[in-house]
Protein backbone atom coordinates (compact mmCIF):
# COMPACT_ATOMS: atom_id res chain seq x y z
CA UNK A 1 0.00 0.00 0.00
CA UNK A 2 1.36 3.42 -0.97
CA UNK A 3 0.73 6.35 1.34
CA UNK A 4 0.49 9.88 0.04
CA UNK A 5 2.88 12.10 2.03
CA UNK A 6 1.98 15.36 0.29
CA UNK A 7 -0.63 16.51 2.88
CA UNK A 8 2.00 16.02 5.60
CA UNK A 9 4.57 18.15 3.71
CA UNK A 10 1.96 20.85 3.09
CA UNK A 11 1.11 20.94 6.82
CA UNK A 12 4.83 21.30 7.73
CA UNK A 13 5.21 24.17 5.25
CA UNK A 14 2.15 25.91 6.71
CA UNK A 15 3.54 25.57 10.27
CA UNK A 16 6.95 26.94 9.18
CA UNK A 17 5.26 29.83 7.34
CA UNK A 18 3.19 30.71 10.40
CA UNK A 19 6.29 30.58 12.61
CA UNK A 20 8.17 32.83 10.17
CA UNK A 21 5.32 35.36 10.33
CA UNK A 22 5.08 35.27 14.12
CA UNK A 23 8.82 35.37 14.88
CA UNK A 24 9.34 39.05 13.92
CA UNK A 25 6.49 40.00 16.27
CA UNK A 26 8.47 38.55 19.19
CA UNK A 27 11.57 40.60 18.49
CA UNK A 28 9.87 43.97 18.15
CA UNK A 29 10.76 46.57 20.80
CA UNK A 30 7.18 46.36 22.07
CA UNK A 31 7.95 43.03 23.72
CA UNK A 32 8.49 43.88 27.41
CA UNK A 33 10.74 40.91 28.09
CA UNK A 34 13.24 41.70 25.36
CA UNK A 35 16.47 43.49 26.34
CA UNK A 36 16.62 47.04 25.06
CA UNK A 37 19.70 49.11 24.41
CA UNK A 38 19.36 52.43 26.27
CA UNK A 39 18.57 55.29 23.89
CA UNK A 40 20.23 57.62 26.40
CA UNK A 41 23.10 56.53 28.62
CA UNK A 42 22.26 55.05 31.99
CA UNK A 43 24.00 56.64 34.98
CA UNK A 44 25.82 54.59 37.62
CA UNK A 45 26.93 56.77 40.52
CA UNK A 46 28.19 56.13 44.03
CA UNK A 47 28.56 57.99 47.30
CA UNK A 48 29.44 57.34 50.93
CA UNK A 49 27.78 59.00 53.90
CA UNK A 50 31.14 59.75 55.60
CA UNK A 51 34.54 59.83 53.95
CA UNK A 52 36.45 58.99 57.14
CA UNK A 53 35.33 55.97 59.16
CA UNK A 54 36.57 56.16 62.74
CA UNK A 55 37.25 53.06 64.88
CA UNK A 56 33.96 51.56 65.99
CA UNK A 57 31.90 53.42 63.35
CA UNK A 58 30.26 52.28 60.14
CA UNK A 59 29.53 54.10 56.91
CA UNK A 60 27.13 53.31 54.08
CA UNK A 61 28.23 53.10 50.47
CA UNK A 62 25.34 53.70 48.08
CA UNK A 63 25.43 52.98 44.36
CA UNK A 64 22.52 53.98 42.16
CA UNK A 65 21.81 52.94 38.58
CA UNK A 66 19.48 55.54 37.04
CA UNK A 67 17.58 55.69 33.77
CA UNK A 68 17.44 59.43 32.97
CA UNK A 69 15.94 58.76 29.53
CA UNK A 70 12.36 58.87 28.38
CA UNK A 71 12.07 55.16 27.51
CA UNK A 72 11.90 51.96 29.53
CA UNK A 73 15.19 50.05 29.52
CA UNK A 74 15.54 46.33 30.15
CA UNK A 75 19.05 45.08 30.85
CA UNK A 76 19.77 41.39 30.23
CA UNK A 77 22.34 39.65 32.43
CA UNK A 78 24.02 36.28 31.85
CA UNK A 79 24.02 35.59 35.61
CA UNK A 80 22.27 36.43 38.87
CA UNK A 81 24.77 39.28 39.41
CA UNK A 82 23.43 42.58 38.16
CA UNK A 83 24.99 45.55 39.97
CA UNK A 84 28.21 44.33 41.60
CA UNK A 85 30.16 46.29 44.22
CA UNK A 86 33.92 46.27 44.74
CA UNK A 87 36.38 47.79 47.20
CA UNK A 88 40.11 48.02 46.62
CA UNK A 89 42.91 49.22 48.86
CA UNK A 90 44.27 52.39 47.23
CA UNK A 91 47.76 51.90 48.65
CA UNK A 92 48.33 48.27 47.63
CA UNK A 93 45.85 48.04 44.76
CA UNK A 94 44.54 44.79 46.26
CA UNK A 95 40.84 44.02 45.84
CA UNK A 96 39.47 43.55 49.38
CA UNK A 97 35.78 43.14 48.55
CA UNK A 98 34.59 40.72 47.46
CA UNK A 99 37.21 38.44 48.95
CA UNK A 100 39.28 36.99 46.15
CA UNK A 101 38.42 39.96 43.89
CA UNK A 102 35.50 38.47 41.98
CA UNK A 103 31.90 37.44 42.39
CA UNK A 104 30.63 33.88 42.12
CA UNK A 105 27.24 34.26 40.50
CA UNK A 106 24.57 31.72 39.68
CA UNK A 107 24.53 31.05 35.95
CA UNK A 108 20.96 31.98 35.25
CA UNK A 109 19.60 34.60 32.86
CA UNK A 110 18.18 37.61 34.72
CA UNK A 111 16.97 41.04 33.71
CA UNK A 112 16.50 44.45 35.28
CA UNK A 113 13.91 46.87 33.94
CA UNK A 114 14.13 50.59 34.66
CA UNK A 115 11.23 52.81 33.77
CA UNK A 116 11.99 56.39 32.62
CA UNK A 117 13.46 58.29 35.58
CA UNK A 118 13.62 55.15 37.75
CA UNK A 119 16.63 53.95 39.72
CA UNK A 120 17.98 50.76 41.28
CA UNK A 121 20.01 51.28 44.47
CA UNK A 122 22.48 48.98 46.22
CA UNK A 123 23.98 49.67 49.64
CA UNK A 124 26.96 48.23 51.48
CA UNK A 125 27.93 49.04 55.07
CA UNK A 126 31.64 49.29 55.74
CA UNK A 127 33.53 49.83 58.96
CA UNK A 128 36.74 49.30 60.84
CA UNK A 129 37.65 45.98 62.37
CA UNK A 130 36.40 47.38 65.71
CA UNK A 131 32.99 48.32 64.26
CA UNK A 132 29.83 46.69 65.54
CA UNK A 133 28.40 43.69 63.73
CA UNK A 134 26.28 46.04 61.56
CA UNK A 135 29.14 46.46 59.07
CA UNK A 136 29.00 44.00 56.20
CA UNK A 137 32.66 44.62 55.42
CA UNK A 138 35.21 45.15 58.21
CA UNK A 139 38.33 46.83 56.86
CA UNK A 140 41.81 47.38 58.25
CA UNK A 141 42.89 51.01 58.66
CA UNK A 142 43.77 52.44 55.25
CA UNK A 143 42.62 54.30 52.15
CA UNK A 144 40.04 52.63 49.93
CA UNK A 145 38.17 53.13 46.67
CA UNK A 146 34.79 51.55 46.05
CA UNK A 147 33.04 51.23 42.70
CA UNK A 148 30.14 49.41 41.07
CA UNK A 149 29.86 47.60 37.75
CA UNK A 150 26.98 46.66 35.51
CA UNK A 151 27.87 44.01 32.94
CA UNK A 152 24.69 43.34 31.00
CA UNK A 153 24.66 41.87 27.51
CA UNK A 154 23.27 45.14 26.16
CA UNK A 155 25.09 47.69 28.37
CA UNK A 156 28.27 47.84 30.47
CA UNK A 157 28.97 50.55 33.04
CA UNK A 158 31.47 51.31 35.78
CA UNK A 159 30.93 54.00 38.36
CA UNK A 160 33.55 56.54 39.36
CA UNK A 161 35.57 55.59 42.43
CA UNK A 162 34.16 56.54 45.81
CA UNK A 163 37.17 57.23 48.02
CA UNK A 164 37.15 56.82 51.76
CA UNK A 165 39.49 56.20 54.67
CA UNK A 166 39.19 53.78 57.57
CA UNK A 167 41.06 54.78 60.74
C-alpha positions in Angstrom: 0.0 0.0 0.0 1.4 3.4 -1.0 0.7 6.3 1.3 0.5 9.9 0.0 2.9 12.1 2.0 2.0 15.4 0.3 -0.6 16.5 2.9 2.0 16.0 5.6 4.6 18.1 3.7 2.0 20.8 3.1 1.1 20.9 6.8 4.8 21.3 7.7 5.2 24.2 5.2 2.1 25.9 6.7 3.5 25.6 10.3 6.9 26.9 9.2 5.3 29.8 7.3 3.2 30.7 10.4 6.3 30.6 12.6 8.2 32.8 10.2 5.3 35.4 10.3 5.1 35.3 14.1 8.8 35.4 14.9 9.3 39.0 13.9 6.5 40.0 16.3 8.5 38.5 19.2 11.6 40.6 18.5 9.9 44.0 18.2 10.8 46.6 20.8 7.2 46.4 22.1 8.0 43.0 23.7 8.5 43.9 27.4 10.7 40.9 28.1 13.2 41.7 25.4 16.5 43.5 26.3 16.6 47.0 25.1 19.7 49.1 24.4 19.4 52.4 26.3 18.6 55.3 23.9 20.2 57.6 26.4 23.1 56.5 28.6 22.3 55.1 32.0 24.0 56.6 35.0 25.8 54.6 37.6 26.9 56.8 40.5 28.2 56.1 44.0 28.6 58.0 47.3 29.4 57.3 50.9 27.8 59.0 53.9 31.1 59.8 55.6 34.5 59.8 54.0 36.5 59.0 57.1 35.3 56.0 59.2 36.6 56.2 62.7 37.2 53.1 64.9 34.0 51.6 66.0 31.9 53.4 63.4 30.3 52.3 60.1 29.5 54.1 56.9 27.1 53.3 54.1 28.2 53.1 50.5 25.3 53.7 48.1 25.4 53.0 44.4 22.5 54.0 42.2 21.8 52.9 38.6 19.5 55.5 37.0 17.6 55.7 33.8 17.4 59.4 33.0 15.9 58.8 29.5 12.4 58.9 28.4 12.1 55.2 27.5 11.9 52.0 29.5 15.2 50.1 29.5 15.5 46.3 30.1 19.0 45.1 30.8 19.8 41.4 30.2 22.3 39.7 32.4 24.0 36.3 31.9 24.0 35.6 35.6 22.3 36.4 38.9 24.8 39.3 39.4 23.4 42.6 38.2 25.0 45.5 40.0 28.2 44.3 41.6 30.2 46.3 44.2 33.9 46.3 44.7 36.4 47.8 47.2 40.1 48.0 46.6 42.9 49.2 48.9 44.3 52.4 47.2 47.8 51.9 48.7 48.3 48.3 47.6 45.8 48.0 44.8 44.5 44.8 46.3 40.8 44.0 45.8 39.5 43.5 49.4 35.8 43.1 48.5 34.6 40.7 47.5 37.2 38.4 48.9 39.3 37.0 46.1 38.4 40.0 43.9 35.5 38.5 42.0 31.9 37.4 42.4 30.6 33.9 42.1 27.2 34.3 40.5 24.6 31.7 39.7 24.5 31.0 36.0 21.0 32.0 35.2 19.6 34.6 32.9 18.2 37.6 34.7 17.0 41.0 33.7 16.5 44.4 35.3 13.9 46.9 33.9 14.1 50.6 34.7 11.2 52.8 33.8 12.0 56.4 32.6 13.5 58.3 35.6 13.6 55.1 37.8 16.6 54.0 39.7 18.0 50.8 41.3 20.0 51.3 44.5 22.5 49.0 46.2 24.0 49.7 49.6 27.0 48.2 51.5 27.9 49.0 55.1 31.6 49.3 55.7 33.5 49.8 59.0 36.7 49.3 60.8 37.6 46.0 62.4 36.4 47.4 65.7 33.0 48.3 64.3 29.8 46.7 65.5 28.4 43.7 63.7 26.3 46.0 61.6 29.1 46.5 59.1 29.0 44.0 56.2 32.7 44.6 55.4 35.2 45.1 58.2 38.3 46.8 56.9 41.8 47.4 58.3 42.9 51.0 58.7 43.8 52.4 55.3 42.6 54.3 52.2 40.0 52.6 49.9 38.2 53.1 46.7 34.8 51.5 46.0 33.0 51.2 42.7 30.1 49.4 41.1 29.9 47.6 37.8 27.0 46.7 35.5 27.9 44.0 32.9 24.7 43.3 31.0 24.7 41.9 27.5 23.3 45.1 26.2 25.1 47.7 28.4 28.3 47.8 30.5 29.0 50.5 33.0 31.5 51.3 35.8 30.9 54.0 38.4 33.5 56.5 39.4 35.6 55.6 42.4 34.2 56.5 45.8 37.2 57.2 48.0 37.2 56.8 51.8 39.5 56.2 54.7 39.2 53.8 57.6 41.1 54.8 60.7 
